Amino acid sequence: MRTFIQLEIRKLFSHFEFRVLLIASSLAAVLGMLENVILFLSTDVSSLKPAFRMGMVYDGTFGYLFMAYLLPLFVSVAYADSYFTERQSGVDVLQFARTKRRMYVSAKAIVAAASGFFLVIWTFVLNQVFCLLAFPWRNHNSFFGDAYAIGGPLPDIYLQRALFPNLSINFPYVDNLAHIGIAGVWGAVMALLTYCISFYLRKNRIVVVGATTVVTILFYFIGDNLSPSLTITNYIQAVPITVGLRLETFMLVCAVAVSLCAGSLWYQSRGRLDDLR
């Protein structure tokens, strides 16, 4: 299995689409920072918000648009559709003609999920680094997050809504990293979903990639109308704006999605690779 995973990792970093999306994600990180730079360009330095409140993972129009619409597309195109493209070309079917299908399918699943996780983490961490360079690390102009937090009832309301209250008030940058980790996990889940969908949608690549994006956006829309706790973007954003968020709910949604993928992988891994076509 290790040999197959190493091979898939090499193929991932040589994958043209992954390289392009790595550049695109870096540009997205810059744009997310520039959005707030332009917004606060004429603001007095003493009134600027600290850097942990300026990142894409915390707030901002571009950050939300990236999380809701671009993120599903990016993780799907990065490498999750590689099964479909290799199946169309027949290259790996010939290369691993006498290899158990389980090794092939499982290795690609692991690397596909890892590519989604890495791409999301890269984008948000790079954006936070840029914000640290552009904005003060700490500032009194903050409702919570450091020793200079303003007193009064507003911090209490924010902390009631925070997913990680202790981190929010004592270690805001660690809190941001925790939410970035949640975004990375969701990116891995979406990449895995795309990979499993590619087993059954065999028309063209656009259908394979677009299916996960459409399903994810529909899930956001339905969840937002049913309950804010089912809206995944609320868990990714570090700004505490919604009451009733529970990490267990997010984990349950991910567990259901991964379970469906595991069933699909088990079904596809039966037999030998020479039966793949």
Secondary structure, 3 states (H helix, E strand, C coil): CHHHHHHHHHHHHHCHHHHHHHHHHHHHHHHHHHHHHHHCCCCCHHHCCCHHHCCCCCCCHHHHHHHHHHHHHHHHHHHHCHHHHHHHHCHHHHHCCCCEHHHHHHHHHHHHHHHHHHHHHHHHHHHHHHHHHHCCCCCCCCCCCCCCCCCCHHHHHHHHHCCCHHHHHHCHHHHHHHHHHHHHHHHHHHHHHHHHHCCCCCCCHHHHHHHHHHHHHHHHHHHHHHCHHHCHHHHHCCCCCCCCCCHHHHHHHHHHHHHHHHHHHHHHCCCEHHHCC
